Amino acid sequence: MSRIYTPREMLEKLISFNTVSDRSNLDLITFVEDYLSQWGVASGRALDETGQKAALYARIGPDRDGGTVLSAHTDVVPVAGQNWSHDPFSAWEENGRLYGRGAADMKGFAATVLAKVPDFLNAPLRRPIHIALSYDEETGCDGARVLIPEMLANGPRPSVVIVGEPTSMKVVTGHKGITVLKTRIQGHPVHSSQLHRGVSAISVAARLIGWLDARTAENRAKADPDCPFEPPYTTLHCGTISGGQAHNITAQHCEFVTDIRLLPGEHAKDWVAAYRAFIENEVLPGMKAISPDCAIEVRELAYVPGLGEEPDGLAETTARRLTGDNSRNVVVYATEGGIFQDHGLSTVVCGPGSIDQAHQSDEFIELSELDRCAAFLDKLIDRMSQFDS
């Protein structure tokens, strides 16, 4: 007999799988596949290049366009260096909260969706409900890029996507995008007493970081006061830097990592092109005049598009009807929502738990949030059983 899980029980099970992004998630995916199979639900895998990570997609209901995708990522951030009071991969309950890595971000949504599978099956759905579980969201949303095309190629086209990141069940209609760059500089080392004969990679890095900071300042100065994001402009930020051999040698190497948090509608390629143009036209010529071996390499490590607001879009209209939330909500962190939207799918972000708990030690979700999410899915079932246009 197929086992019925409550959302809490399913969340405990999902937390028990250590799916930190640098590990395989196949044990969790195999569990979900087996669980769905017990209920007679077929699923598909979308594998990464190594075969050690997989996204999963499944459909419940008729083979018709116009369904709703319930999307979650299975990976979680590391626990190393954090002060946890219990084993982060063994859930525990205290004072109406369930604790464990991923409880809020975002296994709580995935657990509630999976626990509702029997209810999905028992409903007279007139449009399908799609389940989409990805990998590597925390490191650049690589799983969604593999999952979405394969899901669309192997089933009917949905018309609504709900990404269940923790929003306290508020309807989030927009978020910033992000691009991550690594800049590596090769200078020319000389004794620091002969500084004029060398090229310090660290000094070059400082100049480039200054350019990034200046762009942020310009964006701040011209920010639209009606922009709902906080801050209401695109930011360019250097997060890590390393380089140099000794205090008395001009640094031969330096590298730093930048993230650019873009307003929806702005394109990472434009910012990257401007950065590269500054390097090529203003920085490299002076370096190479001293030594032709000098170089600057810029690598793009990740890119996630922003989620643009869709006034009166189908996803927003649907989510507001199900939640009763008519407030305007946007967030500055990135989600897989922008990638779904880039594939022409109407998308919102709405899920249980608070982003304030994400990535923290002793991460938790209020059990009442799971109840609210379950009620939300019950309303979705009703809508998908009636909706036929």
C-alpha positions, 0 to 999 in steps of 0.5 A: 500500500502506498504510504501517505505522508503529512507535509511535516513527515515528508519534510523530515524525510527530505531534510535527512538527505544531505544535498549540499550543492557540492554533493550528489542529490541522487538519493533524494531524487530516487526516493521521490521517484519511488514515492511517485511510482507507488502512486502510479505517477511517472517521472523523468530525470534531467541529469547533469554532465557528471550523472551525479545530479538530477532534476526531476519532473512529473505530471499529474492530470490530463495531457493538456496545455495550460497546467501549473508548475510547482517548482523547488530546488533540492540542493541546500547551502553548506553547514560547515563553520556554522554553530548548529545545536543539533544534527542539521540533517536530522530534523527536530521540532521545538515550539511549533517549528521544524528545524534542519538544513533546508527546512525553509530554503526550500524543502518545506515547499517541496515536501508539502507538494509531494505530500499532496500527491494523493490529493492531486490524484483524487481530484478531477483535474481539468488541467495538469499539475507539474512537479519540478525539482531541480539541483544546483540552484544555490550555485547558479541555477544550473539544474533549472537550465537542464530541467525546463527544456526537457520538461517542456519537450516531454509534456504539455506546455504549462501556463503558470509557474509557482516557484516555492521559495520562502516568501511567508506565502506572499506573492512575489512578482519580481526579483533581481538577476545576478551575474558572477564574474571572476577577474584574474590579473597577471602583472609584472613583478619587480622589486617594489623599490623599482615600482615604475618598472613593474605592474602590480596586479593588486593595483590594477585590481584596485582600479577595476574595483574602483570602476565597479564601485563608481558604476554602483554610485552612478546607478544610485544617483539616477535611481527611480524613486518609484522602483520597488526594489531595495536598493532600487538600482543595480549593484556591482560588488567585489566579494573576494580578492586574493593576490601578491607574494610579498610586501616588497614585490609588485604583485604578479597575480591577483584575482577577485570575484564580483557579483552584479545584481541587476534590475529586471529588464537590464541585461548582464551582457551589457554590463559585462561588455562595458566592463570589458571595454574599460579593461581593453581601452583604459587599463590593458594598454598601459600594462602592456606598455611595461610588459607584453606578458601582462593580461586580464582575464574575465570569466563569467561564472554564473548568470540568473536573469531577473524576474520581471513583473507581469501586471495582470499576468496569469501567474500573478492573478492565479497566486493572488486568488489562491492566497488573497495577497494583493500587496506588491512584493519584490525581492533582491535575491535571485531565483529560478523564476527568471529562467522559467520566465525566459522560457515564456512561462508566466511566473511568480514566487510564493512559498512557505517559510521566511527568507530570514531563516535561509542559510542560517544555523538552526534553520527552521520553518514554522509548522503553521507555514506548512499548513498555509501552504497545504491550504494554498495547494488545496485551493489550487486543486479546486481551481485546476478542477474547474478551470477550462479556458 
